[in-house]
Amino acid sequence: MRKLWEAAVATFALFLAVVTFGTTAAHAATLPARPDTDYYDGIGLLDSQTETLVTKQNEYYQTTKARPQVVLAAIKSTGGDDIDSYAPDLFQKWALAKRARITGY
């Protein structure tokens, strides 16, 4: 069970695709609001096949005992924040992975 949970957390971290384009500002980025879907595409990167994959994977996970969650986020910039601080801030704002240790992003 624990390995399943750890695998889910690793999958979540892997799917958190943070893409930076252009220069970053010296101030902290504004964190986007939590989307109504299992993905956030602030830069128009995701195709419908990827969006469907994330949605279907979460539908499957909801039928399991552990009920892990995958959320994919593609953002323009972290606003100068290091990804090691930006990602946990985003997880907290979106109320994700409260019981998990987030590593590997």
OpenMM code with the backbone's topology and positions (N, CA, C; nanometers):
from openmm import Vec3, app, unit

residues = "MET ARG LYS LEU TRP GLU ALA ALA VAL ALA THR PHE ALA LEU PHE LEU ALA VAL VAL THR PHE GLY THR THR ALA ALA HIS ALA ALA THR LEU PRO ALA ARG PRO ASP THR ASP TYR TYR ASP GLY ILE GLY LEU LEU ASP SER GLN THR GLU THR LEU VAL THR LYS GLN ASN GLU TYR TYR GLN THR THR LYS ALA ARG PRO GLN VAL VAL LEU ALA ALA ILE LYS SER THR GLY GLY ASP ASP ILE ASP SER TYR ALA PRO ASP LEU PHE GLN LYS TRP ALA LEU ALA LYS ARG ALA ARG ILE THR GLY TYR".split()
positions = [
    Vec3(0.0826, -0.1181, 0.0000),
    Vec3(0.0000, 0.0000, 0.0000),
    Vec3(0.0877, 0.1254, 0.0000),
    Vec3(0.1896, 0.1265, 0.0858),
    Vec3(0.2782, 0.2418, 0.0937),
    Vec3(0.3505, 0.2641, -0.0397),
    Vec3(0.3927, 0.1529, -0.1036),
    Vec3(0.4615, 0.1657, -0.2326),
    Vec3(0.3683, 0.2244, -0.3371),
    Vec3(0.2409, 0.1877, -0.3324),
    Vec3(0.1435, 0.2440, -0.4254),
    Vec3(0.1309, 0.3940, -0.4027),
    Vec3(0.1232, 0.4332, -0.2768),
    Vec3(0.1127, 0.5758, -0.2445),
    Vec3(0.2382, 0.6504, -0.2896),
    Vec3(0.3549, 0.5951, -0.2624),
    Vec3(0.4795, 0.6590, -0.3038),
    Vec3(0.4876, 0.6685, -0.4559),
    Vec3(0.4419, 0.5644, -0.5250),
    Vec3(0.4406, 0.5679, -0.6711),
    Vec3(0.3448, 0.6757, -0.7212),
    Vec3(0.2329, 0.6906, -0.6547),
    Vec3(0.1368, 0.7943, -0.6935),
    Vec3(0.1959, 0.9329, -0.6735),
    Vec3(0.2646, 0.9531, -0.5628),
    Vec3(0.3277, 1.0823, -0.5366),
    Vec3(0.4366, 1.1095, -0.6404),
    Vec3(0.5150, 1.0071, -0.6719),
    Vec3(0.6191, 1.0235, -0.7733),
    Vec3(0.5567, 1.0560, -0.9089),
    Vec3(0.4464, 0.9889, -0.9400),
    Vec3(0.3765, 1.0171, -1.0656),
    Vec3(0.3262, 1.1588, -1.0672),
    Vec3(0.2695, 1.2020, -0.9563),
    Vec3(0.2200, 1.3399, -0.9452),
    Vec3(0.3332, 1.4392, -0.9696),
    Vec3(0.4455, 1.4164, -0.9044),
    Vec3(0.5589, 1.5073, -0.9202),
    Vec3(0.6101, 1.5070, -1.0641),
    Vec3(0.6128, 1.3890, -1.1244),
    Vec3(0.6581, 1.3785, -1.2621),
    Vec3(0.5667, 1.4557, -1.3559),
    Vec3(0.4351, 1.4481, -1.3319),
    Vec3(0.3395, 1.5142, -1.4191),
    Vec3(0.3296, 1.6646, -1.3957),
    Vec3(0.3910, 1.7134, -1.2896),
    Vec3(0.3906, 1.8570, -1.2684),
    Vec3(0.4970, 1.9162, -1.3593),
    Vec3(0.4576, 1.9459, -1.4806),
    Vec3(0.5496, 1.9978, -1.5812),
    Vec3(0.5506, 2.1488, -1.5716),
    Vec3(0.6601, 2.2021, -1.5239),
    Vec3(0.6731, 2.3457, -1.5146),
    Vec3(0.7635, 2.3905, -1.6273),
    Vec3(0.7078, 2.4645, -1.7192),
    Vec3(0.7793, 2.5088, -1.8374),
    Vec3(0.8005, 2.6584, -1.8259),
    Vec3(0.9249, 2.7004, -1.8354),
    Vec3(0.9525, 2.8428, -1.8270),
    Vec3(0.9950, 2.8962, -1.9632),
    Vec3(0.9377, 3.0081, -1.9997),
    Vec3(0.9703, 3.0758, -2.1242),
    Vec3(1.0070, 3.2199, -2.0921),
    Vec3(1.1031, 3.2737, -2.1634),
    Vec3(1.1400, 3.4135, -2.1462),
    Vec3(1.2152, 3.4355, -2.0171),
    Vec3(1.2241, 3.5592, -1.9766),
    Vec3(1.2950, 3.5947, -1.8544),
    Vec3(1.1999, 3.5876, -1.7370),
    Vec3(1.2558, 3.5640, -1.6213),
    Vec3(1.1744, 3.5589, -1.5009),
    Vec3(1.1939, 3.6862, -1.4219),
    Vec3(1.0893, 3.7290, -1.3581),
    Vec3(1.0942, 3.8510, -1.2765),
    Vec3(1.1633, 3.8209, -1.1448),
    Vec3(1.2094, 3.9262, -1.0773),
    Vec3(1.2779, 3.9090, -0.9506),
    Vec3(1.1786, 3.8887, -0.8361),
    Vec3(1.0509, 3.9077, -0.8601),
    Vec3(0.9502, 3.8898, -0.7560),
    Vec3(0.8789, 3.7552, -0.7724),
    Vec3(0.8119, 3.7157, -0.6665),
    Vec3(0.7433, 3.5867, -0.6693),
    Vec3(0.6303, 3.5868, -0.7712),
    Vec3(0.6118, 3.4735, -0.8344),
    Vec3(0.5049, 3.4589, -0.9331),
    Vec3(0.3705, 3.4507, -0.8627),
    Vec3(0.2696, 3.4965, -0.9306),
    Vec3(0.1350, 3.4785, -0.8806),
    Vec3(0.0934, 3.3357, -0.9122),
    Vec3(0.0530, 3.2640, -0.8102),
    Vec3(0.0139, 3.1250, -0.8296),
    Vec3(-0.1234, 3.1210, -0.8944),
    Vec3(-0.1397, 3.0402, -0.9991),
    Vec3(-0.2705, 3.0314, -1.0636),
    Vec3(-0.3730, 2.9653, -0.9717),
    Vec3(-0.4987, 2.9999, -0.9926),
    Vec3(-0.6070, 2.9366, -0.9176),
    Vec3(-0.6159, 2.7897, -0.9576),
    Vec3(-0.6664, 2.7079, -0.8664),
    Vec3(-0.6818, 2.5653, -0.8967),
    Vec3(-0.7837, 2.5491, -1.0093),
    Vec3(-0.7476, 2.4726, -1.1106),
    Vec3(-0.8406, 2.4531, -1.2219),
    Vec3(-0.9560, 2.3605, -1.1836),
    Vec3(-1.0616, 2.3648, -1.2620),
    Vec3(-1.1751, 2.2748, -1.2416),
    Vec3(-1.1471, 2.1359, -1.2978),
    Vec3(-1.0382, 2.1227, -1.3713),
    Vec3(-0.9983, 1.9969, -1.4326),
    Vec3(-0.8747, 1.9435, -1.3613),
    Vec3(-0.8243, 1.8297, -1.4061),
    Vec3(-0.7045, 1.7698, -1.3471),
    Vec3(-0.5776, 1.8228, -1.4120),
    Vec3(-0.5899, 1.9283, -1.4887),
    Vec3(-0.4742, 1.9870, -1.5543),
    Vec3(-0.4923, 2.1381, -1.5632),
    Vec3(-0.3782, 2.2065, -1.5659),
    Vec3(-0.3759, 2.3512, -1.5838),
    Vec3(-0.2780, 2.3790, -1.6971),
    Vec3(-0.3234, 2.4478, -1.7978),
    Vec3(-0.2385, 2.4783, -1.9129),
    Vec3(-0.2368, 2.6292, -1.9342),
    Vec3(-0.1453, 2.6944, -1.8659),
    Vec3(-0.1346, 2.8392, -1.8752),
    Vec3(-0.0611, 2.8871, -1.9991),
    Vec3(-0.0093, 2.7941, -2.0799),
    Vec3(0.0686, 2.8340, -2.1979),
    Vec3(0.0226, 2.7662, -2.3264),
    Vec3(-0.0881, 2.6953, -2.3224),
    Vec3(-0.1390, 2.6296, -2.4428),
    Vec3(-0.0519, 2.5161, -2.4918),
    Vec3(0.0082, 2.4432, -2.4016),
    Vec3(0.1012, 2.3359, -2.4353),
    Vec3(0.0335, 2.2000, -2.4526),
    Vec3(-0.0702, 2.1736, -2.3756),
    Vec3(-0.1287, 2.0401, -2.3694),
    Vec3(-0.2251, 2.0141, -2.4847),
    Vec3(-0.2135, 1.8948, -2.5421),
    Vec3(-0.3091, 1.8559, -2.6456),
    Vec3(-0.4230, 1.7786, -2.5799),
    Vec3(-0.5296, 1.7553, -2.6553),
    Vec3(-0.6476, 1.6889, -2.5988),
    Vec3(-0.6163, 1.5458, -2.5542),
    Vec3(-0.5231, 1.4789, -2.6207),
    Vec3(-0.4860, 1.3429, -2.5817),
    Vec3(-0.4234, 1.3419, -2.4419),
    Vec3(-0.3384, 1.4390, -2.4124),
    Vec3(-0.2756, 1.4481, -2.2802),
    Vec3(-0.3794, 1.4809, -2.1738),
    Vec3(-0.4682, 1.5742, -2.2038),
    Vec3(-0.5733, 1.6104, -2.1094),
    Vec3(-0.6617, 1.4899, -2.0778),
    Vec3(-0.6968, 1.4131, -2.1797),
    Vec3(-0.7787, 1.2939, -2.1613),
    Vec3(-0.7048, 1.1894, -2.0787),
    Vec3(-0.5761, 1.1709, -2.1046),
    Vec3(-0.4953, 1.0745, -2.0299),
    Vec3(-0.4966, 1.1071, -1.8806),
    Vec3(-0.4747, 1.2324, -1.8459),
    Vec3(-0.4730, 1.2733, -1.7054),
    Vec3(-0.6108, 1.2507, -1.6423),
    Vec3(-0.7153, 1.2902, -1.7120),
    Vec3(-0.8514, 1.2739, -1.6612),
    Vec3(-0.8860, 1.1267, -1.6399),
    Vec3(-0.8574, 1.0434, -1.7381),
    Vec3(-0.8880, 0.8999, -1.7277),
    Vec3(-0.8061, 0.8331, -1.6167),
    Vec3(-0.6807, 0.8735, -1.6007),
    Vec3(-0.5973, 0.8151, -1.4948),
    Vec3(-0.6567, 0.8469, -1.3579),
    Vec3(-0.7026, 0.9698, -1.3387),
    Vec3(-0.7636, 1.0061, -1.2112),
    Vec3(-0.8957, 0.9345, -1.1888),
    Vec3(-0.9721, 0.9135, -1.2943),
    Vec3(-1.0966, 0.8375, -1.2803),
    Vec3(-1.0659, 0.6958, -1.2315),
    Vec3(-0.9616, 0.6352, -1.2871),
    Vec3(-0.9203, 0.5025, -1.2426),
    Vec3(-0.8742, 0.5066, -1.0961),
    Vec3(-0.7889, 0.6031, -1.0626),
    Vec3(-0.7358, 0.6117, -0.9264),
    Vec3(-0.8472, 0.6264, -0.8229),
    Vec3(-0.9560, 0.6902, -0.8585),
    Vec3(-1.0659, 0.7076, -0.7633),
    Vec3(-1.1355, 0.5759, -0.7311),
    Vec3(-1.1113, 0.4725, -0.8101),
    Vec3(-1.1685, 0.3398, -0.7831),
    Vec3(-1.0772, 0.2553, -0.6955),
    Vec3(-0.9576, 0.3054, -0.6636),
    Vec3(-0.8623, 0.2306, -0.5821),
    Vec3(-0.8738, 0.2728, -0.4357),
    Vec3(-0.8193, 0.1915, -0.3485),
    Vec3(-0.8252, 0.2211, -0.2050),
    Vec3(-0.7423, 0.3445, -0.1690),
    Vec3(-0.6245, 0.3589, -0.2269),
    Vec3(-0.5356, 0.4710, -0.1929),
    Vec3(-0.5854, 0.6040, -0.2489),
    Vec3(-0.6546, 0.5999, -0.3632),
    Vec3(-0.7101, 0.7179, -0.4294),
    Vec3(-0.6072, 0.8297, -0.4507),
    Vec3(-0.4908, 0.7985, -0.5105),
    Vec3(-0.3944, 0.9048, -0.5403),
    Vec3(-0.4512, 0.9977, -0.6474),
    Vec3(-0.3815, 1.1063, -0.6715),
    Vec3(-0.4284, 1.2051, -0.7682),
    Vec3(-0.3121, 1.2519, -0.8539),
    Vec3(-0.3386, 1.2712, -0.9827),
    Vec3(-0.2402, 1.3260, -1.0755),
    Vec3(-0.2938, 1.4598, -1.1231),
    Vec3(-0.2112, 1.5618, -1.1136),
    Vec3(-0.2468, 1.6933, -1.1652),
    Vec3(-0.1295, 1.7421, -1.2488),
    Vec3(-0.1589, 1.7878, -1.3677),
    Vec3(-0.0568, 1.8357, -1.4602),
    Vec3(-0.0684, 1.9871, -1.4719),
    Vec3(0.0438, 2.0563, -1.4547),
    Vec3(0.0432, 2.2018, -1.4640),
    Vec3(0.1539, 2.2471, -1.5576),
    Vec3(0.1173, 2.3256, -1.6563),
    Vec3(0.2149, 2.3860, -1.7473),
    Vec3(0.2012, 2.5369, -1.7301),
    Vec3(0.3053, 2.5984, -1.6795),
    Vec3(0.3010, 2.7412, -1.6499),
    Vec3(0.4082, 2.8152, -1.7291),
    Vec3(0.3901, 2.9438, -1.7440),
    Vec3(0.4853, 3.0237, -1.8201),
    Vec3(0.6123, 3.0500, -1.7397),
    Vec3(0.5976, 3.0806, -1.6126),
    Vec3(0.7129, 3.1191, -1.5333),
    Vec3(0.6875, 3.0978, -1.3854),
    Vec3(0.7930, 3.0744, -1.3119),
    Vec3(0.7831, 3.0688, -1.1662),
    Vec3(0.8063, 3.2069, -1.1057),
    Vec3(0.8243, 3.3067, -1.1896),
    Vec3(0.8416, 3.4437, -1.1420),
    Vec3(0.9697, 3.4645, -1.0642),
    Vec3(1.0702, 3.3860, -1.0938),
    Vec3(1.1973, 3.4000, -1.0242),
    Vec3(1.2115, 3.3073, -0.9048),
    Vec3(1.1022, 3.2433, -0.8635),
    Vec3(1.1093, 3.1478, -0.7531),
    Vec3(1.1771, 3.0205, -0.8008),
    Vec3(1.2508, 2.9586, -0.7121),
    Vec3(1.3087, 2.8276, -0.7400),
    Vec3(1.1963, 2.7261, -0.7457),
    Vec3(1.2045, 2.6298, -0.8353),
    Vec3(1.1002, 2.5278, -0.8487),
    Vec3(1.0796, 2.4527, -0.7175),
    Vec3(1.1855, 2.4404, -0.6362),
    Vec3(1.1752, 2.3708, -0.5084),
    Vec3(1.0869, 2.4430, -0.4083),
    Vec3(1.0649, 2.5713, -0.4260),
    Vec3(0.9712, 2.6426, -0.3392),
    Vec3(0.8389, 2.6706, -0.4102),
    Vec3(0.8429, 2.6879, -0.5415),
    Vec3(0.7215, 2.7168, -0.6173),
    Vec3(0.6237, 2.5990, -0.6150),
    Vec3(0.6728, 2.4800, -0.6432),
    Vec3(0.5850, 2.3621, -0.6516),
    Vec3(0.5107, 2.3360, -0.5207),
    Vec3(0.5776, 2.3322, -0.4054),
    Vec3(0.5020, 2.3102, -0.2810),
    Vec3(0.3999, 2.4217, -0.2531),
    Vec3(0.4339, 2.5451, -0.2894),
    Vec3(0.3381, 2.6544, -0.2720),
    Vec3(0.2142, 2.6316, -0.3585),
    Vec3(0.2359, 2.5852, -0.4807),
    Vec3(0.1247, 2.5558, -0.5706),
    Vec3(0.0427, 2.4379, -0.5167),
    Vec3(0.1109, 2.3325, -0.4687),
    Vec3(0.0412, 2.2174, -0.4106),
    Vec3(-0.0470, 2.2624, -0.2940),
    Vec3(0.0086, 2.3513, -0.2104),
    Vec3(-0.0665, 2.3986, -0.0940),
    Vec3(-0.1875, 2.4816, -0.1369),
    Vec3(-0.1684, 2.5736, -0.2305),
    Vec3(-0.2792, 2.6565, -0.2768),
    Vec3(-0.3895, 2.5707, -0.3373),
    Vec3(-0.3523, 2.4676, -0.4107),
    Vec3(-0.4496, 2.3803, -0.4755),
    Vec3(-0.4984, 2.2691, -0.3822),
    Vec3(-0.4488, 2.2662, -0.2578),
    Vec3(-0.4874, 2.1652, -0.1581),
    Vec3(-0.4595, 2.0238, -0.2085),
    Vec3(-0.3374, 2.0006, -0.2582),
    Vec3(-0.2962, 1.8696, -0.3087),
    Vec3(-0.1917, 1.8082, -0.2177),
    Vec3(-0.1884, 1.6760, -0.2167),
    Vec3(-0.0816, 1.5986, -0.1499),
    Vec3(-0.0586, 1.6390, -0.0058),
    Vec3(-0.1641, 1.6578, 0.0688),
    Vec3(-0.1496, 1.6980, 0.2092),
    Vec3(-0.0829, 1.5922, 0.2951),
    Vec3(-0.1040, 1.4640, 0.2620),
    Vec3(-0.0475, 1.3566, 0.3443),
    Vec3(0.0863, 1.3071, 0.2905),
    Vec3(0.1283, 1.3551, 0.1785),
    Vec3(0.2456, 1.2972, 0.1131),
    Vec3(0.3688, 1.3847, 0.1278),
    Vec3(0.4835, 1.3194, 0.1194),
    Vec3(0.6087, 1.3914, 0.1079),
    Vec3(0.6299, 1.4136, -0.0408),
    Vec3(0.6494, 1.5363, -0.0809),
    Vec3(0.6692, 1.5675, -0.2221),
    Vec3(0.8194, 1.5739, -0.2481),
    Vec3(0.8670, 1.4807, -0.3304),
    Vec3(1.0077, 1.4781, -0.3665),
    Vec3(1.0195, 1.4443, -0.5136),
    Vec3(1.1333, 1.4732, -0.5704),
    Vec3(1.1614, 1.4279, -0.7046),
    Vec3(1.1138, 1.5182, -0.8168),
    Vec3(1.0770, 1.6390, -0.7875),
    Vec3(1.0364, 1.7283, -0.8963),
    Vec3(1.1492, 1.8167, -0.9369),
] * unit.nanometer
topology = app.Topology()
chain = topology.addChain("A")
for resn in residues:
    res = topology.addResidue(resn, chain)
    for name in ("N", "CA", "C"):
        topology.addAtom(name, app.Element.getBySymbol(name[0]), res)
